[in-house]
Amino acid sequence: MTYKWNKIVKVSALQLILLLFSCKKESETAITIPTSEKISVDSTVYYKEPFRPQFHFSPEKHWMNDPNGMVYYKGIYHLFYQYYPNDIVWGPMHWGHATSTDLIHWKHKKIALFPDKLGLIFSGSAVIDINNTSGLGTKENPPMVAIFTYHNMDIEKAGKINTQSQGLAYSLDEGETWKKYDGNPIIKNPELKDFRDPKVFWNETTKEWDLVLVAGDRAQFYTSKNLTDWKLQSEFGKNTGAHGGVWECPDIFKLKVEGSKEEKWVLLISINPGAPNGGSGTQYFIGDYDGKTFKTNQKDIKWIDYGTDNYAGVTYNNTPDSKRIFIGWMSNWLYARNTPTKNWRSAMTLPREISLSKINGDYTLKSTPIEQFKQQLVTEYSKDLISIKKGTKIDFTYDYLNQSSIRFNSKNQNLKLVFSNDLNDSLVIDYYSKQKIFSIDRKHSGFVDFEKTFAKDIHKTSVSNLVSVAIDYQIILDWSSIEIFINGGVYSFTEQLFPKKPYTKLSIQSDENQEITNLTINKIKGIWQK
């Protein structure tokens, strides 16, 4: 017995050495992150249907698109949105309604605005008339006022173009119930086909209400003393910016330039089609605004997000601490009606704080997840330094990858990230440092054949403003989306994904010697309860 044991030991020594070597190699290249739970998809459980976002806003059921009427009042963030309550495809538009105390957890409310004889209820905005300039409330109980676009289907069916006008509704119980203004429309159509999406705000400098809407291929600016009588002051954009499609959903606000006392005005204009990676997108202009006229010296076209699924985004009125909070519709009109969801369709982006920087003398709008989002993060793995040798990779296995946040720094060198599952679905993200190109390839990311343009091309973006020696990556995955923020939001990318099973593997690789520092992988807590 002793002999046999000794013989086995001698014969296995080489094998043992090889085994130890292979274990050492494995520990350097493959990391399994333990978790107490797996992602559970169950269409019978509230908010657990396939692809249902776990921490992004989505309607309980049916169709949703543009965010509307975003206003803060008495500790409550109100989110209204384009809504069709009878199907999961676009139909006669209403205003849906939800509220939140932290912009993270949402409470569904009853429908706020319904179509009437003047038309469907298209996009618009909301304000709190604190001084009761409209006379629709009192100073003790100021009205919440919504200004929106009417779209008249009878006029459209008659073959006329002046289908759109601007209407007003008001609430005296903080958005619970609404009454349409007897004098609607408050701005009539000047014989234009596209005349819509008013954004209203109180101008502290001029002590007037300002309104910007889109009129064909340009923006129009109006002023008012009382929210009901409006005067056209100027137009902007006929020969400026991107014009590959219809202009929609404008917004205008003032921001300080980080690290200085300088202030500039930011004008957002959504456009469909004509975005940098196809279909719908939102461009921005940096300039000056005197309450009547917007001017800019900007020559190049700038985009608030370079992914394919951030559209019609606008910002909150009346936020505390004067923070500028942005939410976009996380979809694209190329395929929005066909995405493979049931019962509900569409979600919003994470709320983002918008800031303005000057990089190499160029004004740049940045966007990052709001500070409150950190409350949802639970750290599952962290590492100060991981070295990747040229031509090798690090593989992470994590059962909660499709509901996670990944944050790390790398050198300004080539880097590839691959998210995958055991069905060979894969999402590939590449950064090419020499060309300064960032790309997202969702051709094999899961279900992609519901619309021919969804995965037709690799989405490539020139990222010339990445001039630092290191790059900060923040990557956030929900069940059917990815949001990527580079260098504090100098560039952001939002994309929908529909993997056949949740991703459970992340591969980080490079064709150069590379160092990954300050790597953190967080589980993200869900926000929905019945």
N, C-alpha and C positions, 0 to 999 in steps of 0.2 A: 504493500500500500504506500509505504514511504517512497519507494523507488518510483513507482508510477507518478506520484505527486511531483517529485524532483524533476522527472523527465518532462512532465508537462510544463513546469516552470521554465526549464531551459529552452524547450522548443518555442514557448510563447513569448520569450523575452523580446525578440525582434518585433513580433506582432504588437507587443505592449508599447514599445517605443513608437512604432508607427501610429498606434491608436492614440497615444498621448499627443503626438505631433498633429494628427488630424483633428483632435479635439481642440487644440490650441488654435489651429487655423479656423475651425468652425466658429469658435467663440469670437474671433475677430471679424468674421464676415456675416454671421447670421445671429440675429438677436430676436428672441421671443419675449414679448411684453405680456406678462400675465394680467388678466382682468377677471373680475368677479362675475362678468356677464357678457353675453354676446348680443348683437343686434337682433331683436326679435320682430319679424314682420308678420302681421296677422290682420287681415282685412276685417275681422270681426271685432277688433279692439279699437277703441277710440284713438284716432290719430296714429294708427300703426299700419295703415294700408301700404302696399308697395310704393316706394319713392316718396312717401309723405315726409316733408321737412319736419325735423324734431325741434328746431330752435329758430326757424324763420317763420314769419307770419304767412299763413295760408288760410283761405276761407274754410269753414266747416264742410261746405259742399258747393258745387257748381262753379261757374266761371268767374274769374277775377282778372282785371288788368290794371291800368294806371293808378298809382296812389294819388289821392285828392285831399283837399281840405285839411292839410296837416297843420294843427294848431295846438298850443299848450295853454291850459287854463286851470287855475286852482289845483295844481299838483297832478293834473291828468293830461296825458298826451292823447290827442284824438287822431285817429287814422281813418279817413274815409277812402273809398276806392271804387273804381269802375266795377260793376257787379251785374251779372245776369242770373237771377234766382231760379231759372227754370231748366237750365241745361249746363253742360260743361263746355259748350262752345259759345262764342260771342253771340249776343242777342240784344234786344232792347235794353239800353243801359240805365241802371239805377246807381245810387250811391250806397254801397255797403258801409258799415261803421264798426270800428273796434276801438277800445281804449286800453291804456297802460299807465302805470305809475312809474315804470322804469325803462320803457322802450324795449324790454326783453320779454316780459310776460304779458300776454294779451287777453282781453275779455271781449268775446263777441257780443255785439249789440244788434238791435233790430235795424232793418233797412231804414236809412235816413231820408232819402229823396227818391220819389217815384216819377216816371214819365207823366206828362199831362198833355193838354191839347196843344201846347206850344212846342212839344217835342220830347225826345229822349234826353236824359240827363248825362251829358258828356263831362269831360274833365274841368276842374277849376280849383279854387282855393277857399280858405276860410280865415276870418279874422275875428278878434274880440273888439267890439266898438265901445271901448272903455268910457269915452266921453259922450256916448249916445249921440254922435253926430248925425246919425240916420233918423233919429226920432222913433226908431222901431222898438225901443225898450225904455229904460230909465237909467239915470246915473247910478241908482242903487242896484239895479239889475240890468247891466248892459247886455245887449244882444250878441249872440254868436251869429255872424253873418257869413253865409256861403254865396260865392259868386261863381257861376258855372256856365257852360255852353249848352244851349238848347240845340238839338238837331231835329229838324222837322221833316219827317218821312213823307208827309203829304206833298210838301214842296218839292222834295227830291223826286217823287214818283211823277210829278207834273213836268219833270225835265228841266226845272230851273236850278240855278247854282246857289242862290242866296238861302241855303238851307239852315245856316247857323247864325245864332244871335246869343247875346249874353243875358242870363237871368240871375235873379237874387232870391234867396230864401233866408229865413232867420229863425233862431231858436231862443227862447227865453228860459229854458230849463237845462242849459249847458249841453245841448246836443241831443237830448232825449227825444224831443218832438220838434217838427219843423212846419213853418208856414211859408208859402210862396208869396212874394211881393205882388201886390195888386197891380203895380205899374210895369210889370214885365212885358217885353224885354227892356232892360235898362241901357243896353247898347245894341242898336239895330244893325243889320248887315248892310254894308255899303256895296252890295252886288259882287261879293267875292265867294269863290267856291269853298275855300278853307279859311275860316275866321273863328278861332277858338282858343280854349285852354287858358282863361285869364288867371294870372297870379297877382294878388292884391296885397299891399302892405302899407303900414303907416310910415310916412317919411318924417322922421323927427326934425330934420333940418328945415323943410318947407312947411311943416305942420299941415300936410295934406295927405289924402289917400292917393297912392300911385297904383297903376295897373299896367301890366304888360301882357299882351296876347300875341298870337301869331296870325298873320294875315297873308295868305299865299306863301310867298317865298321870303317874307321879312317879318320883323317884329314891330308892333305898334305900341306906343306909350301914351297913357291917358292919365289925367288927374281929376280929383273930385274933392269937394269939401264934405260930402255927406253920404258917399257910397252909392247913391242912386242917380246923380246927375254927373255925367262924365264928359270930359273935353279931350279930344285927340291933340297931342302935343308934337309928336314926331314919329318917324319911322327909322328902322335900322336893319341893315343886312342884305339889301338887294344884291350887292356885288361883293359881299364879305362872307367868309366862312364856306362850309360845305353846303352844296345845293343839289346833291344827288337824289333827293327825295323831298317829301313834304315836311315842312317845319312844324313842330308840335311842342307842347308842354314847356313854355318858357318859365324862367325864374330869374330874379335879380336880387342881389344882396351885396353888402359891403363887408370887406374883411381887412384886418391888419396884416401887413406883410411880416412874417415871422422875423424876429430879431431887429425890428426897426419901428419907427413911429409912422411909417407910410401906410396909407389906406388906399385900397383900390376897390372898384366895383366888379362883380362877377356876374356875367349873364350866361345862363344855361339855355341851350336850345336843343331839343331832341329832333332827330331826323330819321325818316323811314321812307325808302331805303337809303343807303349811302354811307353806312358805318364802315370803319376800317377793315373789319373782318366779315362784312356782309350783313345786309338787313338793317336792323334797328340799332341806333346808338345815340349818345348824348355828347354834343360838343360844348365847349365853353369859350368865352371871350373875357379878357381882362381889360378894363378901361376905366373911364370916368363917366359920372352921371350926375347931373345937376337937378334932378327932379323932373326934367322934361326931355332931355336928350342924352342918349348914350353914345360915347365915342371911344374908339380904340385905335391904337397904332399896330395892333397884332396883325402879322402877315400870314403866319402858318396856322394850320387847323389843329386844334387841341381837343382831346377827348377825355372825358371824366373817367372812362373805363375802356380798356382795350379788349375785353372779352366780348362774346356775342350776346350775353344775356343780362344786360343792365340798361333798361330803357325807361323813358318818361319820368325819370327821377326828379324830384323837387325837394325843397327844404322846409323845415318847420318855421312857422311864425311864432314869435312871442316866447321863445325858449329861455329858461333861466340861464344866468351867466353869459348871455349873448352868444352861446355856442351855436354854430350852424350845423344842424343835423339833417342829413340827406337819406332818403329811402328811394330806391328804384324798383321798378317792376322787373322781376328776374325771368325774363323771357325775350323772345324775338318774334316779330310778326311773320318771319319766314316759315315758322313751324309751330307757332304758339297753339294753334287750334288742334294740332295732331299729336302732341306729346302723349306718351303711353300711360296716362293716369286714368283712374276711374273715380267717379263720385265727385271729385274736385279737380280744378286745373289752375295752376300758376301759384307762385309764391312771390314774396318781396325779398329784396336783398336785406342783409343785416343793416340796421341803422348805422350810419357812418358819420363821424365828425369831419367836416370839411375845413381845411386850412390852406393858407397861401404862402408860398416860399418864393425866393428868388434864387435860381440856380444858374450860375454862369451868366448873370444878367438877364435871365429869362424868367418871367413870372410863370409859376407852376402850381396848379391846384393839386392838393394832396387829399387823400381820403383814407381813414383808418376806422376799424370797428370802435364803437363808442366805449368809454371806460367801463360802463356797467356790464359789458359782455364778459369781463374777467370773472364776474361772480359765478358764471356757469362752468368754469374750467376746473378740472380735477387732474392734477399732475399724475401721470402713470409711468413716465420714464424721463430721465434727464441725464445728460452727459456733458461735461465741460469740453472735451476734445475727442474727436474721432478722426483718425488719419485714413485717407483712402489713397492707396497707391495707384499709379497710372494703370488703366485697363482693368481695375478690379471694382468690386461693388460691396456695399453693405446692405443686407436684406433684413428688414424688420417684419416680424409677423405680429399682428395685433388684431384681435377680433372686433375691436371697436373703431377701426380705422375710418369707417364711413360716418362717424359722428365724433370727429376729433379736430384738434388744432395742433399744428406742427410749426414750431418756430426754431430757426437756427440762423447762424451766420456762416458765410463761406467766403473764400477769396474770390476776387473778381476773375474767375476762371470758368472754363467749360464745366457744365454740370447737367446731369440727367436724373430726373425722378420718374419712377414708374410705379403707378398704383395698379394692383391687379387682384384677381381672385382665382379660385381653383377651376373656373370655367374658361380661363384664358382671356377674360375681359381685361383690357389694359388702357390706362390713361397715361400718356407720355408727355412730360414737361421738359423742355430743353432750354438751356441758356448757352449761347455761343458768344464768348467774350470778345473775340477779335472783331466779329461782325456787329457786335452789340444787338443781337437778335434774341428775342424771347419767343418761344413757340409752345403751343398746346395742341396735341394730337389726340382727338377723341374718336378716330375712325374705328377703333376696336374697343371702345369704352363700355359696351353693353348693347342695349337695344338702340340701334341707330337708323334703321331702315323705315321708320314711320314717316320720314320726309326726306327727299333726295338731297337737300342742301345741308342737313344737320351735320353730317360728318364727311362732306365732300372734300373739304380742304383742311390742311393743317393751318391753324391760325397763327400767323407770324406778326410780330410787332418790333419795330425799331425802338430800342431803349437807350437813346443817345445820352440821356441825362444821368445814366448810371456811371458816374465818374469816380466814385470812391474805390479804395483798394479792397474794401469788403462789401458784401451784399447781405442785407437782412431779408430773410424770407419769412413771411407769415402766411400759412396755408390753412384754410378752414374748410372742412368737408361736412356737408349734411347728406342726407340720404340720396338726394338727387341734384347736388350742386357742389361746386368748388369755388371759393373766393380766394384770390391770391393778392397779397399786398407786398410790394417790393420797396425796400428802403423807406419804411414809414409811409407808404402810400404814394410815393412819387409816381409809381405805376400800379394800377390795379387791374385785375382780370376776373371776370365773373362768367362762369360757364355752367350750363345744365348738363347732367349726366344721368344715365339710366342703366346702371349695371344690372346684369341678370341676377347676381347675388352681391351682397356687400363686399367691397374691397377688404382684404385682410392682410395684404402684403405691400410693403413699400420698399423699393430698391433705390438706393442712392449710388450713383456711379459717375466716373469721370475718366476722360482720356488724358488727364494730367494728374500729377500728384496734387492732392487736394486735402484741405483740412476743414472739417465741420466743427464749429464751436458753438457752445451755449445751446445745444440741442434739447428741446423740451417737447414731449408729446403729451397732450392733455386729452382726456375724455371730456366731452361737452354734455352737460346735463340737459335733458329735455325740458320743455316749458309747458307742455299740454297735459291737463288733467280734466277728466269728465266733470 
